[in-house]
Amino acid sequence: MTSRAGAREAGTGARNAPSGREERILDIIETARAKRPRFRDERVTMAHGAGGKATQALVEGLFLPAYGSPALAALGDAGLLALDGVELALTTDAFVVTPLRFPGGSIGELAVNGTVNDLAVAGARPLALSLSLILEEGLAADALRAEAEAIARAAAAAGVELIAGDTKVVERGHADGMYVTTAGIGRRDPRAALSPAALRPGDRILLSGAVGAHGTAIMLARGEFELGAEIVSDTRSLWPAADALLGAAGPALRCMRDATRGGVASVLNELARASGVGLLVREAAVPLQAPVAGACELLGIDPLYVANEGVLVAFAAPEAADAALAALRTVPGCAQAAAIGEVREQPPGLVLVETSFGGRRVMDQLVGDPLPRIC
């Protein structure tokens, strides 16, 4: 039987075999990650909504035990159900982004695309949405009209119909102009058999485009930093990308996720933990726009942790990875799609990064988000 150290060496090659010190550190991290998160905070903080460890503790330590739903415990981006033999996917989301409009999009467009994308990466063709608007007293009618038009355009572009809605108004100072809550329903594609449990050593990690544009665009739009970079949000429907991957890889497509809050790093950590496999990412292979790279460098932020609204992470069996990547690159907005790493046996539940300088590091999940309120 191969020892864990031997398995790591076999998985990464003798050149990258971990030292004894690295083994001890990985053991400590694995032990800590294996413990079920507990919600021990006395008050809710901004970190609890950022998609990192604090969110994980809130969901797994409070909500899941309270609700006791097996379906919620297995939930990815959307819940699955069958109705009279028809397989459906259902998702819900809330959008509290500030400012309401930003380079490349707005809260209305974001609400449609974000909901559509949760369905798409669950392997479901988006069909319809419901929409709830919470409006702040004093919101300019022109701003509201602009968002209504943005919602209509985004829904038409995504091929979904708005079939239900609600509107509430709250007192001045009780919202940032507008909050949007959505629910979406889609029909499960028969080609999809997606699950984190399907990940196997050797599977390739595919990324549909350059990372970090949305979160960086929001940050610059807030005017908190004097940076002149021209960066626009990547918000778009990901169903065309998911459709292309399903067509090229079929059942060899293991799993998909959209890399929103917490970015690609958080998605990979969630999947590594859920599947019990190790993930290896090659930093040099990650596509990144030069202005985004420059802004993140100046601010000391790792772009892999920055939110996206039009980027998905997919896992494909090695024999289907090249075809899946080629199909992905034909989709508008996905020309920079790349294979960025692979699934390994070791270390289980952890994500390792081969840096551009030849070293390795653990890419852990952050407690919160370096850029809050980005969706």
N, C-alpha and C positions, 0 to 999 in steps of 0.2 A: 504494500500500500504506500502511496506517495505521501510524504509528510506535507504539511501546509507550506513550509518553507520551500520544499522541493516543487510543489505545485506552482508556487509563485515564480520560482526560477524558470520552470518549464513554460509558464505562461508569458513571461516577459523577456526571456532570453538571459543568458549569463551576464551580458553586458549591463543589464538593468536589475540584476538580482539584488533584493534588499539586504542591507547589512543587519547584524544582530540588533543594533539600536533601532533601526527602522521596524524590525519585527516587533520589538517590544512596544513601540509607539502605536503601531497598527493594532496590536492586541488590546491596548488600553482604549483606543477609539472604538474598536469593534464591540468591546464589552459595554461601553457607555451607550453606544447606538442601539444595542439590543434591548435596553430597558424601555419599557413603555412610558411615553411622556406623561407627565402629570401637570395639571393646571394648578399652580400654587400662588399665583399673583393675587394681590388684594384688590387691584383695580385693572381695568382694561387700558392698555396703552396703544399707541400708534403701531407698535411692533406686532401686535396681535392681528393686524390686518394686512401685513406685508408679505405673507407667503413663506416665511422662514420658520425657524424653530419655534418662535413664540406662537405662530399660527398653528403649527403642528400640535403643540401642547394644548392649545385651546380646543382644537377639533377632537384630538384623540383622548385628551384628558378630561374633557367636560361634555362636549356635545354627543360623541358616540356612546359613552356609557349612559347618558341621560335618555337618548332616543332608543337605544337597543335594537337598531335595525341592521340586519346582515347586509342588506342592499347598500346602506350608507357606508358600512365598513369596507365594502369592496369598491366603492365609488372612485372613478377616475374623474374625467371632465364632464361626464354625463351618466345618468342612471339608465339602465336598460330594463325594458318590460315587454311582455307579449300580450297582445289583445286580439282575441279571435284568430290566432295563428299569425298575426302580423307583428314582426319585431320592431319595436320603437325605441327611440332614445329621448330622454327628457333632461333638460338642464335649466338652471336659473342663475342669474347673475345680477350684480348691482354695480353701478358706475358712479364714482364720486370724484372724477378727475378735476383738477384745477390747474390752469384756466380752462374754461369751457371750450375755447377754440385754440388750436395750436398748429404749428406748421405741419401740413399733411393731413389734417383731420380735425374732428371735434367730438364732443361727448356723444352726440347722436349717432354719428358714424361708428364710433367705438362700440357703442352699446349693441348695434346690430352685428357688427363683425365679431365682437367678442363672444356673443351667444352662438352665432353660426359656427364659429371655430371650435367651440366646445363639443358641438355635435359632430363636426367633421372629423376630429381626431378620435372620436369614439367609433368611427366607421359608419356614420349615419348621414344620409343625404338630408340637409336641412329643408324643412317644409314650411313651417309657420312660426310666428313669434307673437307673444303678448308683450305689452309695453306699459309700464307705469311711470308717470312723471311726478316728481315732487318739486314744485316750483316755489321759489322764495318771493315773498312780497317785494315788489319793486323791480323785478326782472323786466328788462326792456322788451317790449313787444317784438321789436325787430330781431333781438337775440333769440327769442322763442320761435319766431317764424323761421329763422335760419336753421335752427336745430330740427324743426319739423321737416323742412325740406331735405336736410342732410340725412335724416332717418329714412325718408322715402327713397332717396337716391341709393343709399346703401342697401336697402332691402331689395330694390329692383335689381341692382347689380349682383346680389347674392342669390337671387331667384327664390326669395321667401316672401310670404304674405303676412301682413299684420292683421290678426284676426280678433284681438281683444285688447282692451286698454283701460287705464284709470288715471285720474289726475287729482292731485291734492296740492293745496297751497299752504305754506307755513309762514309764520311771522318773519319779518325782516330780521336778518342776523342769525336765522336758524338753519340756513343752508347756503351753499356757495353758488347761488343763482339757480342751480338745477341739479337734482339727482335723478338717475334713471335706473329703474329695475326692469329686468326682462325675464321671460321664460321662453324656451324654444323647444320645438319638437321636430324630430326627424325620423326617417325610416331607415332601419339598419340595412346596410348594403350586404347582399348575400356573399360577397367576396371577402368580407371582414371576419376575422377570427382573432381579435386583438385582446391581449392581456399581458400585464407585467410578468405573470407566471410563465409565459411562453418564452421568455428570454433564455438563450442558450449561449455557452461559451463559443466564441467565434463569430457571433452575430455582429454586424456592422452598425455603427451609429451614424445616421444621416441627419444633416441639418439643412433646412430648406432655403436658407439665405443668410445674409450678414446680420450680426447680432447687435443689440443695444440702441438701435435708432430711435425707437419710440420713447423709451425712458429718458434718453439724452435730449430729444426734441422738447419734451415736457419741461425738463429742468431748465433748458435755455429760455423757453417761452415764459417762465416765471420771472426772469430777469434777476435771479438771485446771484448770478455770476456774470462777470463782464467778459464773456467769450463771444466772439463774432462768427463762430462756425455756422454754416448753412446746413442744418440737419432737419429732415422731415420725418414724421412718423411713418412706420411701415404698415399701418393699419389696412387690412384687406381681408377678404374672405379666403379661408384656407381650403374650402371644399375642392376647388380645382386641383390643388396639390395633393390632397388626400385621394381624390379620384384617380389621378395619374399613378400614384403609388400602388393603390389597390389593383389597378389594371395591369401594372408591370410585374408586381410581386405576388398578388393574390394571397393565399394562405401563408406564404413565406414572409409576409409582412407581419412582424410580431406584435408591435405596439406603436402608438403615436401619442404625442402630447404637444399642446401649444405652450410655448415658453413665455408666459406672461409675467405675473408677479414673481420676483426672485430670479427671473431669467433662466437661461439654459442650465446654470449650475444647480438651481433648486429642483428643476425637473429631473435631472440626472440623479440627484441624491434621493428624491422620492422613489424613483423607479429602482435604484440599486437596493434601497432598503426594503421595498415591497417584494422584490423578486429574489433577494438573497444572493445576488451575483455581484462580482466586481466589475467596474467600468473603467476603461482607460481612455483618456482624451488626449489627443495631440494638439497642443496649444497652437502650433504653427499652421495647423490645417483649418482652424476656425475662421470663417470669412468675416471680415470686419472692414467697414468703410473708414477711410483715413480720417475724416473729420471726427467720427465717433471715437476712434482710437486716440486721437489727440486730446479731445475733451476729457475722456476718462483718465488719460495719463496725467493731465494737469490737475484733476480733482482727486487722484489717488483711488479711483474706483475700477474694479475689475469688470470689464464689459460683459463677462459671462454671467454676472449677477444682475445685469440691467434688464428691465422689462422689454418685451417685444409684443407687438400686436398683429404680426403677420409672419411669424416664424414658427415652424413646428420641428420637433425632434422625432425621428422615426428609427425603428430598429428592424433590420431585415436580415434574413438568413444569408450566409456568405455567398451561396450560389445565385441569389437573386439581387444582391446589392448593386452590382454594376448596372443592371437593367433598370432597377428602381431609381438610381441616381440619374441615369440618362433621361428617364421619363420626367423626373422632377425638374430637370433643367429646361425642359420645353415649356413649362408653365410660366406665364407672365409673373414677374416678381421673384422668380426662383432661379435666375440664371447663375447666381453665385452658390447654388446648392453644393454641398461638399460632404464627403465621408470624413468624420472627425475622430473616429476611434472605434473601439470594439468592446465586446463583452468578454470578461475573463472569469475564471473560477474564483480567483483570489485577488484582493481580500474581499470576502463576502460583505455586501452592504455598503461598500465604500467606493468613492470615485477618486481615481488618481489622475494626475495631469503630468504628461511629459512636457516640460517647459521648453521654450525656444532656445534656452541655453544648455539643454541636455540633461537637466536635473529632473527630479520628480517631487511632487507635493500632493498632499491630500486636499481635495477641493470639497470642503465641508459646507454644510448649509448654514447660512447666516441666521442670527437671531431675528433680525428685522430686515428692512429694505433700505439701502442707502438713499433711495429716491422715493419717498412715500407719496401716496395719492396720485398714482400715474395711470389708474384705470378705474 
